[in-house]
Amino acid sequence: MHVRLKKNRSGSISVIVVDKSSGRYKELHTVGIAKDGSEVASLRQKGLEWIRQRELEMHPELDLYGEDRRACESEKEMTERVVSNIDNILINGAELILNRVFDRIGFNQIEDDVFRKLVQSRLSFPASKAATVEYLKNYYDEDLDLSKIYRYLDKLNDQHKHLVQDISVRHTMEILGGHIGVMFYDVTTLYFETDRQDDLRKTGFSKEGRHSNPQIILGLLVSLDGYPLAYCIHEGNKYEGHTMLPVIREFVSKYQLDDFIVVADSGLMTGTNINDLEADGCKYIIGSRIKNEAEEVKRQILSFPKVNGVLHEIDKGGGRRLLIGFSEKRTLKDIHNRDKGIRRLEKAYKAGHLSKENINRRGYNKFLDMDGSTTVSINYDRILEDAKWDGLKGYLTNTDIPTADVVTAYHNLWNVEKAFRIAKSKIEIRPMFHFTRRRIEAHICICFVALKVYKELERLLKLSDIKMSVDKVLDMAKTITTISVYMPQNKTHFVKTMPMKRHKPIAKLFEKEFWEAQ
């Protein structure tokens, strides 16, 4: 079969399909009549298509892959339709995990989405409030106004503080079997990037060497394993030893505790503090400043044989026990620190930089003497006397628990030290850029909740045998996306979180069953 052109008497051209059989042509189909060349070309193409369809009817093709091809085309069309209906993609893996932990602790009792977002941001993207606003817009499609956040901080009050502390305490009691037992208290300083002081922000002794910056003092009470229980803030120039008793008394009274032990460092304890703790019926374990003991007690301490790990006990009367321990590791540390301090003093002495202003008891300046009214010298006899105490550590307690348990409890003070490290390095509680007391208190409250969420996530990772730190888990989760697809017929959205192969170590954290099993 082929297409044939036939001229008519009228001058038009008939386009027909013919077939040659037995030497004769047979007209099979008239495609049409053309009046010009363009119509001829169009009709010729139609004729060829007619021939192709006729041949398919007469000799059907064996299409071995037709079904697969049609399935692929259908799949492609369906995928294009789904993709065209995607109306949002969120990089919110970290948020989903933190939301679960936040709710698990019980902080969802505070029905405030701004509060939740600010806590999450301290853990996933700790930054200024202005940067936090941009972060929430870019990653979570949350349109929060900066002025709204500042107004929100202004309205956070003591009721929020007491509520978050109560939620934290109740949850901690639950995971510790209903009993707090041992409480650890310590303080740190938080500085401000400003020169201006006020009733709260004052210059004082900075634990971070920021002596020229105004600061506040933050006191933190934690349980065993470092779960935060309560906090307090004080003026930056306040003596840290005066910060502990109020928070201890309030905490004990509120939760009606009668069987507990307070553990604190020697820097927080004065004779008055100890007497007040005993008057309140509190049991305590504190670091003892053994070099400040009475001469008779000091002679007794130095007479004990220095055996690594062996504890000696001195009865101080009134139920007080002074335990003396020795550690070879601590000896090496004491020698190293003292030698380092002395080298610094000798360098300053040779350069002529030592003056009477250096005559104080701060650090290794205690080894300096005044010769006359102007000359400063290094007292090497005092250095030799100090070396006698290398490796010795004292623990004062009014408990009757075994000596080894006293030391173990005291050494768990690292829990509160770790909590401060998390707050400073991970949550970035400081430096602070707020200037009003209300906003400062609100910022501390948000960071306290973030610390509790951090510690609970850390506990859950350990229980579920996910051998990764909280920081690594959150970093990995930040690359997990959630897609939202609009379904026109249902008039609803289909939402799915999409962990990839590389997210396998933390994939269980995005399964509903994981959280139900905890």
Contacts in CASP RR format, 6 or more apart in sequence:
PFRMAT RR
TARGET T0000
AUTHOR 0000-0000-0000
METHOD contacts of the structure
MODEL  1
MHVRLKKNRSGSISVIVVDKSSGRYKELHTVGIAKDGSEVASLRQKGLEW
IRQRELEMHPELDLYGEDRRACESEKEMTERVVSNIDNILINGAELILNR
VFDRIGFNQIEDDVFRKLVQSRLSFPASKAATVEYLKNYYDEDLDLSKIY
RYLDKLNDQHKHLVQDISVRHTMEILGGHIGVMFYDVTTLYFETDRQDDL
RKTGFSKEGRHSNPQIILGLLVSLDGYPLAYCIHEGNKYEGHTMLPVIRE
FVSKYQLDDFIVVADSGLMTGTNINDLEADGCKYIIGSRIKNEAEEVKRQ
ILSFPKVNGVLHEIDKGGGRRLLIGFSEKRTLKDIHNRDKGIRRLEKAYK
AGHLSKENINRRGYNKFLDMDGSTTVSINYDRILEDAKWDGLKGYLTNTD
IPTADVVTAYHNLWNVEKAFRIAKSKIEIRPMFHFTRRRIEAHICICFVA
LKVYKELERLLKLSDIKMSVDKVLDMAKTITTISVYMPQNKTHFVKTMPM
KRHKPIAKLFEKEFWEAQ
1 17 0 8 1.000
1 18 0 8 1.000
1 19 0 8 1.000
1 28 0 8 1.000
1 51 0 8 1.000
1 54 0 8 1.000
1 55 0 8 1.000
2 17 0 8 1.000
2 18 0 8 1.000
2 19 0 8 1.000
2 51 0 8 1.000
3 15 0 8 1.000
3 16 0 8 1.000
3 17 0 8 1.000
3 31 0 8 1.000
3 44 0 8 1.000
3 47 0 8 1.000
3 48 0 8 1.000
3 51 0 8 1.000
4 15 0 8 1.000
4 16 0 8 1.000
4 17 0 8 1.000
4 18 0 8 1.000
4 25 0 8 1.000
5 13 0 8 1.000
5 14 0 8 1.000
5 15 0 8 1.000
5 40 0 8 1.000
5 44 0 8 1.000
6 13 0 8 1.000
6 14 0 8 1.000
6 15 0 8 1.000
6 16 0 8 1.000
7 13 0 8 1.000
7 14 0 8 1.000
8 14 0 8 1.000
8 33 0 8 1.000
12 33 0 8 1.000
12 34 0 8 1.000
12 35 0 8 1.000
13 33 0 8 1.000
13 34 0 8 1.000
13 35 0 8 1.000
13 37 0 8 1.000
13 40 0 8 1.000
14 30 0 8 1.000
14 32 0 8 1.000
14 33 0 8 1.000
14 34 0 8 1.000
15 30 0 8 1.000
15 31 0 8 1.000
15 32 0 8 1.000
15 33 0 8 1.000
15 34 0 8 1.000
15 40 0 8 1.000
15 43 0 8 1.000
15 44 0 8 1.000
15 46 0 8 1.000
15 47 0 8 1.000
16 27 0 8 1.000
16 28 0 8 1.000
16 29 0 8 1.000
16 30 0 8 1.000
16 31 0 8 1.000
16 32 0 8 1.000
17 27 0 8 1.000
17 28 0 8 1.000
17 29 0 8 1.000
17 30 0 8 1.000
17 31 0 8 1.000
17 47 0 8 1.000
17 50 0 8 1.000
17 51 0 8 1.000
18 25 0 8 1.000
18 26 0 8 1.000
18 27 0 8 1.000
18 28 0 8 1.000
19 25 0 8 1.000
19 26 0 8 1.000
19 28 0 8 1.000
20 26 0 8 1.000
28 54 0 8 1.000
29 47 0 8 1.000
29 50 0 8 1.000
31 43 0 8 1.000
31 44 0 8 1.000
31 46 0 8 1.000
31 47 0 8 1.000
31 50 0 8 1.000
32 43 0 8 1.000
34 40 0 8 1.000
34 42 0 8 1.000
34 43 0 8 1.000
82 485 0 8 1.000
85 485 0 8 1.000
85 486 0 8 1.000
85 487 0 8 1.000
85 488 0 8 1.000
86 483 0 8 1.000
86 484 0 8 1.000
86 485 0 8 1.000
86 486 0 8 1.000
87 484 0 8 1.000
87 485 0 8 1.000
87 486 0 8 1.000
87 493 0 8 1.000
88 141 0 8 1.000
88 483 0 8 1.000
88 484 0 8 1.000
89 481 0 8 1.000
89 482 0 8 1.000
89 483 0 8 1.000
89 484 0 8 1.000
90 139 0 8 1.000
90 140 0 8 1.000
90 141 0 8 1.000
90 481 0 8 1.000
90 482 0 8 1.000
90 483 0 8 1.000
90 484 0 8 1.000
91 139 0 8 1.000
91 478 0 8 1.000
91 479 0 8 1.000
91 480 0 8 1.000
91 481 0 8 1.000
92 139 0 8 1.000
92 140 0 8 1.000
92 480 0 8 1.000
92 481 0 8 1.000
92 482 0 8 1.000
92 497 0 8 1.000
93 477 0 8 1.000
93 478 0 8 1.000
93 480 0 8 1.000
93 481 0 8 1.000
93 482 0 8 1.000
93 497 0 8 1.000
93 510 0 8 1.000
94 120 0 8 1.000
94 123 0 8 1.000
94 124 0 8 1.000
94 474 0 8 1.000
94 477 0 8 1.000
94 478 0 8 1.000
95 120 0 8 1.000
95 124 0 8 1.000
95 139 0 8 1.000
95 140 0 8 1.000
96 477 0 8 1.000
96 480 0 8 1.000
96 482 0 8 1.000
96 497 0 8 1.000
96 510 0 8 1.000
97 457 0 8 1.000
97 473 0 8 1.000
97 474 0 8 1.000
97 477 0 8 1.000
97 509 0 8 1.000
97 510 0 8 1.000
98 119 0 8 1.000
98 120 0 8 1.000
98 123 0 8 1.000
98 124 0 8 1.000
98 453 0 8 1.000
98 457 0 8 1.000
98 474 0 8 1.000
99 116 0 8 1.000
99 120 0 8 1.000
100 509 0 8 1.000
100 515 0 8 1.000
101 453 0 8 1.000
101 456 0 8 1.000
101 457 0 8 1.000
101 460 0 8 1.000
102 108 0 8 1.000
102 116 0 8 1.000
102 119 0 8 1.000
102 120 0 8 1.000
102 453 0 8 1.000
104 456 0 8 1.000
104 515 0 8 1.000
104 518 0 8 1.000
105 167 0 8 1.000
105 168 0 8 1.000
105 171 0 8 1.000
105 452 0 8 1.000
105 453 0 8 1.000
105 456 0 8 1.000
106 167 0 8 1.000
106 171 0 8 1.000
107 116 0 8 1.000
107 119 0 8 1.000
107 164 0 8 1.000
107 167 0 8 1.000
107 449 0 8 1.000
107 452 0 8 1.000
107 453 0 8 1.000
108 116 0 8 1.000
109 163 0 8 1.000
109 167 0 8 1.000
110 116 0 8 1.000
110 160 0 8 1.000
110 163 0 8 1.000
110 164 0 8 1.000
110 167 0 8 1.000
114 144 0 8 1.000
114 148 0 8 1.000
114 149 0 8 1.000
114 152 0 8 1.000
115 152 0 8 1.000
115 160 0 8 1.000
115 446 0 8 1.000
117 136 0 8 1.000
117 140 0 8 1.000
117 142 0 8 1.000
117 144 0 8 1.000
118 132 0 8 1.000
118 149 0 8 1.000
118 152 0 8 1.000
118 446 0 8 1.000
119 446 0 8 1.000
119 449 0 8 1.000
119 450 0 8 1.000
119 453 0 8 1.000
121 127 0 8 1.000
121 132 0 8 1.000
121 135 0 8 1.000
121 136 0 8 1.000
122 427 0 8 1.000
122 428 0 8 1.000
122 446 0 8 1.000
122 447 0 8 1.000
122 450 0 8 1.000
123 426 0 8 1.000
123 427 0 8 1.000
123 450 0 8 1.000
123 453 0 8 1.000
123 454 0 8 1.000
123 474 0 8 1.000
124 474 0 8 1.000
124 478 0 8 1.000
125 131 0 8 1.000
125 132 0 8 1.000
125 135 0 8 1.000
125 139 0 8 1.000
126 426 0 8 1.000
126 427 0 8 1.000
126 428 0 8 1.000
127 135 0 8 1.000
127 428 0 8 1.000
128 433 0 8 1.000
129 146 0 8 1.000
129 149 0 8 1.000
129 150 0 8 1.000
129 153 0 8 1.000
130 146 0 8 1.000
132 149 0 8 1.000
133 144 0 8 1.000
133 145 0 8 1.000
133 146 0 8 1.000
133 149 0 8 1.000
136 142 0 8 1.000
136 143 0 8 1.000
136 144 0 8 1.000
137 143 0 8 1.000
137 144 0 8 1.000
150 439 0 8 1.000
152 442 0 8 1.000
153 434 0 8 1.000
153 438 0 8 1.000
153 439 0 8 1.000
153 442 0 8 1.000
153 443 0 8 1.000
154 436 0 8 1.000
154 438 0 8 1.000
154 439 0 8 1.000
154 442 0 8 1.000
156 438 0 8 1.000
156 441 0 8 1.000
156 442 0 8 1.000
156 445 0 8 1.000
160 442 0 8 1.000
160 445 0 8 1.000
161 441 0 8 1.000
161 445 0 8 1.000
164 445 0 8 1.000
164 448 0 8 1.000
164 449 0 8 1.000
164 452 0 8 1.000
165 229 0 8 1.000
165 230 0 8 1.000
165 231 0 8 1.000
165 448 0 8 1.000
168 227 0 8 1.000
168 228 0 8 1.000
168 229 0 8 1.000
168 448 0 8 1.000
168 449 0 8 1.000
168 452 0 8 1.000
169 180 0 8 1.000
169 229 0 8 1.000
169 230 0 8 1.000
169 255 0 8 1.000
171 227 0 8 1.000
171 452 0 8 1.000
171 456 0 8 1.000
172 180 0 8 1.000
172 223 0 8 1.000
172 227 0 8 1.000
172 229 0 8 1.000
173 179 0 8 1.000
173 180 0 8 1.000
175 227 0 8 1.000
175 459 0 8 1.000
176 223 0 8 1.000
176 224 0 8 1.000
176 225 0 8 1.000
176 227 0 8 1.000
179 259 0 8 1.000
180 223 0 8 1.000
180 229 0 8 1.000
180 255 0 8 1.000
180 257 0 8 1.000
180 260 0 8 1.000
181 223 0 8 1.000
181 224 0 8 1.000
181 259 0 8 1.000
181 260 0 8 1.000
181 261 0 8 1.000
182 223 0 8 1.000
182 224 0 8 1.000
182 260 0 8 1.000
182 261 0 8 1.000
182 263 0 8 1.000
182 409 0 8 1.000
182 412 0 8 1.000
183 221 0 8 1.000
183 222 0 8 1.000
183 223 0 8 1.000
183 229 0 8 1.000
183 248 0 8 1.000
183 251 0 8 1.000
183 260 0 8 1.000
183 261 0 8 1.000
183 262 0 8 1.000
183 263 0 8 1.000
184 221 0 8 1.000
184 222 0 8 1.000
184 223 0 8 1.000
184 224 0 8 1.000
184 226 0 8 1.000
184 263 0 8 1.000
184 264 0 8 1.000
184 412 0 8 1.000
184 413 0 8 1.000
184 415 0 8 1.000
184 416 0 8 1.000
185 219 0 8 1.000
185 220 0 8 1.000
185 221 0 8 1.000
185 244 0 8 1.000
185 247 0 8 1.000
185 248 0 8 1.000
185 262 0 8 1.000
185 263 0 8 1.000
185 264 0 8 1.000
185 268 0 8 1.000
185 416 0 8 1.000
186 219 0 8 1.000
186 220 0 8 1.000
186 264 0 8 1.000
186 265 0 8 1.000
186 268 0 8 1.000
186 413 0 8 1.000
186 416 0 8 1.000
186 417 0 8 1.000
186 420 0 8 1.000
187 217 0 8 1.000
187 218 0 8 1.000
187 219 0 8 1.000
187 220 0 8 1.000
187 240 0 8 1.000
187 241 0 8 1.000
187 243 0 8 1.000
187 244 0 8 1.000
187 268 0 8 1.000
188 207 0 8 1.000
188 217 0 8 1.000
188 218 0 8 1.000
188 219 0 8 1.000
188 220 0 8 1.000
188 420 0 8 1.000
188 424 0 8 1.000
189 204 0 8 1.000
189 205 0 8 1.000
189 206 0 8 1.000
189 207 0 8 1.000
189 208 0 8 1.000
189 210 0 8 1.000
189 215 0 8 1.000
189 216 0 8 1.000
189 217 0 8 1.000
189 218 0 8 1.000
189 236 0 8 1.000
190 215 0 8 1.000
190 216 0 8 1.000
190 217 0 8 1.000
190 218 0 8 1.000
190 429 0 8 1.000
190 430 0 8 1.000
190 431 0 8 1.000
190 432 0 8 1.000
191 206 0 8 1.000
191 208 0 8 1.000
191 210 0 8 1.000
191 213 0 8 1.000
191 214 0 8 1.000
191 215 0 8 1.000
191 430 0 8 1.000
191 431 0 8 1.000
191 432 0 8 1.000
192 201 0 8 1.000
192 213 0 8 1.000
192 214 0 8 1.000
192 215 0 8 1.000
192 431 0 8 1.000
192 432 0 8 1.000
192 433 0 8 1.000
193 213 0 8 1.000
193 431 0 8 1.000
193 433 0 8 1.000
194 201 0 8 1.000
194 213 0 8 1.000
194 214 0 8 1.000
194 435 0 8 1.000
195 212 0 8 1.000
195 213 0 8 1.000
195 214 0 8 1.000
196 214 0 8 1.000
196 435 0 8 1.000
197 203 0 8 1.000
197 214 0 8 1.000
198 214 0 8 1.000
198 435 0 8 1.000
199 235 0 8 1.000
199 437 0 8 1.000
200 216 0 8 1.000
200 233 0 8 1.000
200 235 0 8 1.000
200 236 0 8 1.000
200 437 0 8 1.000
200 440 0 8 1.000
201 214 0 8 1.000
201 215 0 8 1.000
201 216 0 8 1.000
201 236 0 8 1.000
201 440 0 8 1.000
202 214 0 8 1.000
202 215 0 8 1.000
202 235 0 8 1.000
202 236 0 8 1.000
202 237 0 8 1.000
203 211 0 8 1.000
203 212 0 8 1.000
203 213 0 8 1.000
203 214 0 8 1.000
203 215 0 8 1.000
203 236 0 8 1.000
203 237 0 8 1.000
204 211 0 8 1.000
204 215 0 8 1.000
204 236 0 8 1.000
204 237 0 8 1.000
205 211 0 8 1.000
206 213 0 8 1.000
206 215 0 8 1.000
213 431 0 8 1.000
214 236 0 8 1.000
215 236 0 8 1.000
216 233 0 8 1.000
216 234 0 8 1.000
216 235 0 8 1.000
216 236 0 8 1.000
216 440 0 8 1.000
217 233 0 8 1.000
217 234 0 8 1.000
217 235 0 8 1.000
217 236 0 8 1.000
217 238 0 8 1.000
217 240 0 8 1.000
217 243 0 8 1.000
218 231 0 8 1.000
218 232 0 8 1.000
218 233 0 8 1.000
218 429 0 8 1.000
218 444 0 8 1.000
219 231 0 8 1.000
219 232 0 8 1.000
219 233 0 8 1.000
219 234 0 8 1.000
219 243 0 8 1.000
219 244 0 8 1.000
219 247 0 8 1.000
220 228 0 8 1.000
220 230 0 8 1.000
220 231 0 8 1.000
220 416 0 8 1.000
220 419 0 8 1.000
220 420 0 8 1.000
221 228 0 8 1.000
221 229 0 8 1.000
221 230 0 8 1.000
221 231 0 8 1.000
221 247 0 8 1.000
221 248 0 8 1.000
221 251 0 8 1.000
222 228 0 8 1.000
222 229 0 8 1.000
222 415 0 8 1.000
222 416 0 8 1.000
222 419 0 8 1.000
223 229 0 8 1.000
223 415 0 8 1.000
224 412 0 8 1.000
224 415 0 8 1.000
225 415 0 8 1.000
225 455 0 8 1.000
225 459 0 8 1.000
226 415 0 8 1.000
226 416 0 8 1.000
226 418 0 8 1.000
226 419 0 8 1.000
226 455 0 8 1.000
227 452 0 8 1.000
227 455 0 8 1.000
227 456 0 8 1.000
228 419 0 8 1.000
228 448 0 8 1.000
228 451 0 8 1.000
228 452 0 8 1.000
228 455 0 8 1.000
229 251 0 8 1.000
230 247 0 8 1.000
230 250 0 8 1.000
230 251 0 8 1.000
231 247 0 8 1.000
231 444 0 8 1.000
231 448 0 8 1.000
232 243 0 8 1.000
232 246 0 8 1.000
232 247 0 8 1.000
233 440 0 8 1.000
233 441 0 8 1.000
233 444 0 8 1.000
234 242 0 8 1.000
234 243 0 8 1.000
240 267 0 8 1.000
240 268 0 8 1.000
241 267 0 8 1.000
241 268 0 8 1.000
241 269 0 8 1.000
241 270 0 8 1.000
241 273 0 8 1.000
243 268 0 8 1.000
244 264 0 8 1.000
244 268 0 8 1.000
244 273 0 8 1.000
245 273 0 8 1.000
245 276 0 8 1.000
245 277 0 8 1.000
248 262 0 8 1.000
248 277 0 8 1.000
248 280 0 8 1.000
248 282 0 8 1.000
249 280 0 8 1.000
251 257 0 8 1.000
252 260 0 8 1.000
252 280 0 8 1.000
252 282 0 8 1.000
260 282 0 8 1.000
260 283 0 8 1.000
261 283 0 8 1.000
261 284 0 8 1.000
261 285 0 8 1.000
261 399 0 8 1.000
261 401 0 8 1.000
261 409 0 8 1.000
262 277 0 8 1.000
262 282 0 8 1.000
262 283 0 8 1.000
262 284 0 8 1.000
262 285 0 8 1.000
263 284 0 8 1.000
263 285 0 8 1.000
263 286 0 8 1.000
263 409 0 8 1.000
263 410 0 8 1.000
263 412 0 8 1.000
263 413 0 8 1.000
264 284 0 8 1.000
264 285 0 8 1.000
264 286 0 8 1.000
264 287 0 8 1.000
264 413 0 8 1.000
265 286 0 8 1.000
265 287 0 8 1.000
265 413 0 8 1.000
266 286 0 8 1.000
266 287 0 8 1.000
266 288 0 8 1.000
266 289 0 8 1.000
267 289 0 8 1.000
268 286 0 8 1.000
269 286 0 8 1.000
269 287 0 8 1.000
269 396 0 8 1.000
274 284 0 8 1.000
274 286 0 8 1.000
274 396 0 8 1.000
277 284 0 8 1.000
278 398 0 8 1.000
283 397 0 8 1.000
283 398 0 8 1.000
283 399 0 8 1.000
284 396 0 8 1.000
284 397 0 8 1.000
284 398 0 8 1.000
284 399 0 8 1.000
285 395 0 8 1.000
285 396 0 8 1.000
285 397 0 8 1.000
285 399 0 8 1.000
285 406 0 8 1.000
285 409 0 8 1.000
285 410 0 8 1.000
286 395 0 8 1.000
286 396 0 8 1.000
286 397 0 8 1.000
286 410 0 8 1.000
287 393 0 8 1.000
287 394 0 8 1.000
287 395 0 8 1.000
287 396 0 8 1.000
287 410 0 8 1.000
288 322 0 8 1.000
288 394 0 8 1.000
288 395 0 8 1.000
288 396 0 8 1.000
290 297 0 8 1.000
290 298 0 8 1.000
290 301 0 8 1.000
290 322 0 8 1.000
290 324 0 8 1.000
290 389 0 8 1.000
290 392 0 8 1.000
290 393 0 8 1.000
290 394 0 8 1.000
291 298 0 8 1.000
291 389 0 8 1.000
293 301 0 8 1.000
293 322 0 8 1.000
297 314 0 8 1.000
297 316 0 8 1.000
297 322 0 8 1.000
300 314 0 8 1.000
301 312 0 8 1.000
301 314 0 8 1.000
301 324 0 8 1.000
301 392 0 8 1.000
302 388 0 8 1.000
302 389 0 8 1.000
304 312 0 8 1.000
304 324 0 8 1.000
304 326 0 8 1.000
306 326 0 8 1.000
306 391 0 8 1.000
306 392 0 8 1.000
307 326 0 8 1.000
308 326 0 8 1.000
308 327 0 8 1.000
308 328 0 8 1.000
309 325 0 8 1.000
309 326 0 8 1.000
309 327 0 8 1.000
310 325 0 8 1.000
310 326 0 8 1.000
311 323 0 8 1.000
311 324 0 8 1.000
311 325 0 8 1.000
311 403 0 8 1.000
311 404 0 8 1.000
311 407 0 8 1.000
312 323 0 8 1.000
312 324 0 8 1.000
312 325 0 8 1.000
313 321 0 8 1.000
313 322 0 8 1.000
313 323 0 8 1.000
313 324 0 8 1.000
313 403 0 8 1.000
314 321 0 8 1.000
314 322 0 8 1.000
314 323 0 8 1.000
314 324 0 8 1.000
315 321 0 8 1.000
315 322 0 8 1.000
316 322 0 8 1.000
316 396 0 8 1.000
318 398 0 8 1.000
319 398 0 8 1.000
320 396 0 8 1.000
320 397 0 8 1.000
320 398 0 8 1.000
321 396 0 8 1.000
321 397 0 8 1.000
321 398 0 8 1.000
321 399 0 8 1.000
321 406 0 8 1.000
322 394 0 8 1.000
322 395 0 8 1.000
322 396 0 8 1.000
323 394 0 8 1.000
323 395 0 8 1.000
323 396 0 8 1.000
323 397 0 8 1.000
323 403 0 8 1.000
323 406 0 8 1.000
323 407 0 8 1.000
324 392 0 8 1.000
324 393 0 8 1.000
324 394 0 8 1.000
325 392 0 8 1.000
325 393 0 8 1.000
325 394 0 8 1.000
325 395 0 8 1.000
325 407 0 8 1.000
326 391 0 8 1.000
326 392 0 8 1.000
326 393 0 8 1.000
327 391 0 8 1.000
327 393 0 8 1.000
328 391 0 8 1.000
330 390 0 8 1.000
330 391 0 8 1.000
330 392 0 8 1.000
330 393 0 8 1.000
331 390 0 8 1.000
331 391 0 8 1.000
333 391 0 8 1.000
334 389 0 8 1.000
334 390 0 8 1.000
334 391 0 8 1.000
335 387 0 8 1.000
335 390 0 8 1.000
338 364 0 8 1.000
338 383 0 8 1.000
338 386 0 8 1.000
338 387 0 8 1.000
341 364 0 8 1.000
342 364 0 8 1.000
342 367 0 8 1.000
342 378 0 8 1.000
342 383 0 8 1.000
344 364 0 8 1.000
345 354 0 8 1.000
345 364 0 8 1.000
345 365 0 8 1.000
345 367 0 8 1.000
345 368 0 8 1.000
345 378 0 8 1.000
346 378 0 8 1.000
348 354 0 8 1.000
348 358 0 8 1.000
349 376 0 8 1.000
349 377 0 8 1.000
349 378 0 8 1.000
354 368 0 8 1.000
354 376 0 8 1.000
355 376 0 8 1.000
356 370 0 8 1.000
356 373 0 8 1.000
356 374 0 8 1.000
356 376 0 8 1.000
358 365 0 8 1.000
358 368 0 8 1.000
358 376 0 8 1.000
359 365 0 8 1.000
359 368 0 8 1.000
359 369 0 8 1.000
359 370 0 8 1.000
359 376 0 8 1.000
360 366 0 8 1.000
366 382 0 8 1.000
367 378 0 8 1.000
367 379 0 8 1.000
367 380 0 8 1.000
367 382 0 8 1.000
367 383 0 8 1.000
367 386 0 8 1.000
368 376 0 8 1.000
368 377 0 8 1.000
368 378 0 8 1.000
368 379 0 8 1.000
369 376 0 8 1.000
369 377 0 8 1.000
369 378 0 8 1.000
369 379 0 8 1.000
369 382 0 8 1.000
370 376 0 8 1.000
370 377 0 8 1.000
371 377 0 8 1.000
395 406 0 8 1.000
395 407 0 8 1.000
395 410 0 8 1.000
397 406 0 8 1.000
399 406 0 8 1.000
401 409 0 8 1.000
419 451 0 8 1.000
419 455 0 8 1.000
422 451 0 8 1.000
422 454 0 8 1.000
422 455 0 8 1.000
423 429 0 8 1.000
423 447 0 8 1.000
423 451 0 8 1.000
424 430 0 8 1.000
426 454 0 8 1.000
426 470 0 8 1.000
426 471 0 8 1.000
427 447 0 8 1.000
427 450 0 8 1.000
427 451 0 8 1.000
427 454 0 8 1.000
429 443 0 8 1.000
429 444 0 8 1.000
429 447 0 8 1.000
432 440 0 8 1.000
432 443 0 8 1.000
434 440 0 8 1.000
434 442 0 8 1.000
434 443 0 8 1.000
454 470 0 8 1.000
457 470 0 8 1.000
457 473 0 8 1.000
458 469 0 8 1.000
458 470 0 8 1.000
460 518 0 8 1.000
461 468 0 8 1.000
461 469 0 8 1.000
461 470 0 8 1.000
461 473 0 8 1.000
463 518 0 8 1.000
464 508 0 8 1.000
464 514 0 8 1.000
464 518 0 8 1.000
466 473 0 8 1.000
466 505 0 8 1.000
466 506 0 8 1.000
466 508 0 8 1.000
466 509 0 8 1.000
468 476 0 8 1.000
468 505 0 8 1.000
468 506 0 8 1.000
473 506 0 8 1.000
473 509 0 8 1.000
476 503 0 8 1.000
476 505 0 8 1.000
476 506 0 8 1.000
477 503 0 8 1.000
477 506 0 8 1.000
477 509 0 8 1.000
479 502 0 8 1.000
479 503 0 8 1.000
480 497 0 8 1.000
480 498 0 8 1.000
480 499 0 8 1.000
480 500 0 8 1.000
480 503 0 8 1.000
480 510 0 8 1.000
481 497 0 8 1.000
481 498 0 8 1.000
482 495 0 8 1.000
482 496 0 8 1.000
482 497 0 8 1.000
482 498 0 8 1.000
483 495 0 8 1.000
483 496 0 8 1.000
483 498 0 8 1.000
484 493 0 8 1.000
484 494 0 8 1.000
484 495 0 8 1.000
485 493 0 8 1.000
485 494 0 8 1.000
485 495 0 8 1.000
485 496 0 8 1.000
486 492 0 8 1.000
486 493 0 8 1.000
487 493 0 8 1.000
487 494 0 8 1.000
497 510 0 8 1.000
499 506 0 8 1.000
499 507 0 8 1.000
499 510 0 8 1.000
508 514 0 8 1.000
END
